[in-house]
Amino acid sequence: MSTPTSPESRPPVRLAVVDDDPLVRAGLALMLGGADRIELVGEGADGTEAVALVDRTHPDVVLMDIRMPGMDGLAATEELRRRPGAPEVIVLTTFHADEQVLRAIRAGAAGFVLKDTPPAQIVEAVLRVAAGEPVLSPAVTRRLMARAAGAPADDRQDRRTRARQRFAELGEREQDVASAVGRGSSNAEIAAALHLSVATVKTHVSRILARLDLNNRVQIALLVHDAGLLHEDEDGARDGRLR
């Protein structure tokens, strides 16, 4: 019987850093290149270089600036996440880039870190994303959703219609789990609320991602929010489930 692999014995996370500011890039490379369990495999200065870098080095995670000349981080994220076996992408941003972050999450980014985030937290974010965990706190998710809610009414209605059509593809239990993810609940919290095992919740989440062609839990939460299922008591939805 095999024993579980400890974190220390796993291969290091292969990381690429992309930022148009050479000082920022050098600082990140110095900090992350010396971190335990991370192997820095390359650096790029714009989205075009990011795509070529991924083709050449096959990183597990790309730390990607949003605002860059030429192909920016959004376009590069969209390009990379469309590919089979795509690396995870963590967006580098500032507090004033909510709309860009929202677009990056919709494109498949696993989360974001602020440029003034302490080094240890950036290392932790890279390791978490490599392990399949998005790096967005519930507070940040709520902020992004509030930003989405501020879109023009026509855009919101179109997005709601599309989101409801996709949500309707899920079974009833999958809708329950998706709605709980949309409220920011953890797997353990969902399991307790729905009287399921944590393993069963994980299976449901994996099926939701596969069925709806999504990349991570944050995209599930955005879909639930776009569908308008979290706060409705009338006109066709109760408790986060279509009727």
N, C-alpha and C positions, 0 to 999 in steps of 0.2 A: 504493500500500500504506500503510495507516494505521500510525502509530507508537503504542506503548503510552502510556497516560496516566500521567504522573508523579504521585506522591502530592500534590505541591504544586499541581498544576493541577486536581485533582479538586474538586468542590463540597464545602464544609465539612460535617461531620457534624452533623446537626440533633439537639440534645440537650434533653431535658426532665429536670428534677430534682424529685423528690417526697420530702419529709421533713416530719414534723410539728413538728420543732424549728426555729423561725424562725432561730436563730443558725447551726445547721448548714446550713440551706438557704441562708442568705445567704452563708456562707463558701464553700460549693460553687459557688454562682452566680458569686461574685466570681472564684474561682480558674478555673473552667472557661469562664466567659464571655470571659476574656481569653486563652484558649489558642489557639494557631495550629490551623487546620483544624477547629475546633469552633464551632458557632453555637448559643448558648443560646436556645431558642425559648419557654421558659416554665417556671414553677414551680408545684408543688402541695403541699398540706399533708396530704392523705390519699388513699386509694385512689379514692374517688369523684371527687375533683378530678383525679386522674391520668387516669382514663378520659375525662373531659370535655376535659382538656388535650390528650390524644392525638387526639381527634376534631377539635379545633380547630386544632392546629398540625402534626400529622403528623410527629412526630420520627422519626429513624432509631433512636435509642437512648433508653431511659428509665433513669435512675439512681434506683432505688426502695428506700426504707427498708422494712423488713419490719414492724416494730412501730409501728402507727399506730392512732389511734382510728377508730371507724366501720369502713369498709372498709379492711382492712389491706393490706400490700404483697403478701401471698400471694394473697388474693382478687383483687386488681387484676391481678396477673401472670397468673393463670388466665384472667381475663376478656379481657385484651388478647391473650394468645397464642392464644386460640381464633379470633381474627378473621383473615380474609384480609389479607395485607399487613401483618401485625402488626409493631410495632417490636421490636427486640431489647431485653431487659431485663437490667440488671445490678443485683443485689441488694446493698444496703448492710446490713452486719450487724456483729456482734461475735463474738468467739471462742466465746461461750456460746450460740450459736443454731444448732447443727448440724442439729437436726431441722427447723427452719424453712427453712434453706438447702436441705436435701435435698428438702423438699416443693416449694420454688421451682424447683429444677432439674427435678424431675419434671413440673412445670407448664410448663416451656419456657424458664426463665431461662437466659441464656447464661453465667452465672457469677456471681461475687460479689467485692466488695472490702470490706475491713474499714474501719470508720469512721476508724481512725487511719492508714490507708495514706497514704504521702507523696503530695503533689499530682501530681508528675510521673508516678507509677505509675497514679493514677486516670485521668489524661489518656491514658496509653498503653492502659489497659484499654478506655476508650471507643472509641478508634481501632481497636483490635484487634477488638472485638465488631462494630463497624460493617463491618469487612472480612470478617466471617464466622468469626472465630476465638474459641472460648470462652475465658474467663479463669478457668481452674482449673488449678492445677499438679497433676502426678501425686500429690504428697504430700497435697494437699487432697482429691483424688478418693478416694484410699485412706482418708482419714479419714472421708469421707462414707459410703463403702461399709461401713466398719467400723460406723458408726452404724446403717446399714440392717441389718447382720447381727445387731445387738442387739435387733431387734424380736421380739415374741412368736413362738413356734414356729409357731402356726397361721397367723399373718400371713405368715411367711416361706414356709411351704409353699404357701399360696394364691398368693403372688407368684411363687414358683418355677414353679408349674404354668402360670400365665398367661404368664410370660416364655418358657418353653420352647415353648409353642404359637406365640407370635409369632416366636421364633427359627427355628422349623421352616419358616416361610414363606420363608426365604432359601435361595438356592442354596448349593452347597458352598463355592465360592470366596468368596461373600459372608459365609458363616459364618466362614471363615478370617480375613477382613479384620475382621469385627466383633469376633471374639475378640481379635485383636491390638490393636484400639482399646481393648477392655476391659482389656488389660494395660498401657495407657498408652503404646503405641508411636506414634511419629510416622509420617507418610506415608512418609518416606524409609526409616525402619526397617522398616516393613511391606513396602515394595517390595523391599528387600534380602532379607528373610527368605523372601518368597514368590516371588522371581524375577520381579517385575513392574516396569513403569515406574511412576514416581510419578504420572503422569497417569492410568494405569489404576487405581491405588489410589484416587485422588480420585474417579474415576467410580464405583467400587464403593461408596465412602462415600456419595456422593450418592444412589445407588440404594437403599442400605440405609435412609437417612433417609426417602426418599420411600415405599418399600415398607412401612415400619413406622410411618409418620406420626410421625417424631421430628423434633426441632428442631436437635439438635447432637450432637457426638461424646460429650459427657458423658452424654447420655441413652442412647446406644449402650452405653457402658461400664456404666451402671447396669443396663441390660437383661441384659447378659452376666453381670454379677454376680448379679442376681436369679435367673437361670436356673441358677446353680451350675455353670458350665462351665469355670471357670478352674483349679480344683485337683483335679478328679475324674480318677481313673484307672479307676474301675469304675462299675457300675450305669448303663451306657448312654451315657457320654460320655467321649471321649478327645481331648486336644489341643484343647479348646474347640469341638468339633463334635458335634452330635447324631448318634447311631447308631441 
